Amino acid sequence: MRGSVPAFVPLIDGKPAYDDALTRVLPTGLSTDAPKITYATYFRALVQALRARAVEPIRRSLEALTGERFAPERIDEVCLDSVKHGALYHVAKVTVRVGDRWFSMAMNSAVHPKRQAALVRESDTLQSLSKTAAAPYVPKMLYRGQGFWEDSAGRHGSFGFFLAQWFDGFYEWHLKKGPGSDAESVEVWDDSPSGAILSAAQASQLMEQAAYILTLALDRREFRHIYPWHHAAGDFVVAPHGQTVAVRLIAARGLEVLVAPGPQHHERLSALAAFFFVLTFRMRLDREQGSGDLVWATERWLPAVVDGFFRGWADGAPADEVLSCGEILEAFRAFGAADWEAVGHLLADDLVVDPEEEALGSRTIAVHARDLHRSLQAIHILS
């Protein structure tokens, strides 16, 4: 009879983690103050955390995904694939085999104390979003726990982690520069050697759906919204299907209020205008390959982003919502380009989430205000 401990298989980007790879130091993205640990230390810590209390983290995650109960002896194999290392977290894809069934989940872990605090905030945010209209488009929170790491030199420390739903078939993507200085296409990091470029229609759908998801997640009472978010971190993922795409948001670091909605009609519109400007502005900002130079998108996708906002506002409206899409559009159209530019300057600190974005942000506010005004004049919606 097989024991109750499943087999754990370490992988790095889908490939077996051989001894020479395990001795390498784990990447830390743009972070410079994270402890330097090897892949071997990382995998050993993950395995110990997942094995704890008769593989409780895995069992409870499977129960959250399926509604079924899983005894420890039912779990046959666990593949741990190290897939991403960002400024905040290390991300592993955890694939669990139970008989002839396979289940996937994401394991986000953080070693640095400040990153651990961010990890707790994100797991709380995902839990909060599960009660909103955006729930189908964000990962389901499955389990949160604590583990410990120790390397061969005796250094040791704690790490935090959470397990969440993994969206199979979805891929990271980034804006790609055209012949000029602005981004003119979307490159998807799929399973092909050189990636794939979305068609113009697919790229517009991606932007529309991303704006739709963020607007669905907007809390209508206090105007708390997902923030910060950025394309450079791979927060949105995409699954191309023929000439269409599906989009999911896989990161939600917190919920913030830009401008609180007051009791008056015009105060609610002002708060919404702030959310709308930041949403449409940040949709145009990325880094080459996710970590390179900053890139700014042309206005070609802005009408799709505006469409996504209005669709999200309509679909996510509670019964007592006082603002219709028609009223919002009428109010927003009354803003001239100079008015939107003034809004942008008032929100300048909120338009950027990385100090390196400040210079680009300040010089593109006027450009974005002009493009936004033009897009609003052209849009047609049902009120």
Buried (B, 14 or more C-beta within 10 A) or exposed (E): EEEEBBEBBBBBEEEEBEEEBBEEEBEBBBBEEBBEBBBBBBBBBBBBBBBBEEBBBBBBBBBBBEEEEBEBBBBBEBBBBBBBBBBBBBBBBBBBBBEEEEBBBBBBBBBBEEBBEBBEBBBBBBBBBBEBBBBEBBBBBBBBBEBEBBBEEEEEBEBBBBBBBBBEEBBBBBBBBEEEEBBBBBBBBBEEEEBBEBBEEBBBBBBBBBBBBBBBBBBBEEBBBBBBBBBBBBBBBBBBEEEEBBBBBBBBBBBEBBBBBEEEEEEBBBBBBBBBBBBBBBBBBBBBBBEEEBBBBBBBBBBBBBBBBBBBBBEBBEEEEEBBBEEBBEBBEEBEBEBBBBBBEEBEEBBBBBEEBEEBBBEBBBBBBBBBBEBBEEBEBEE
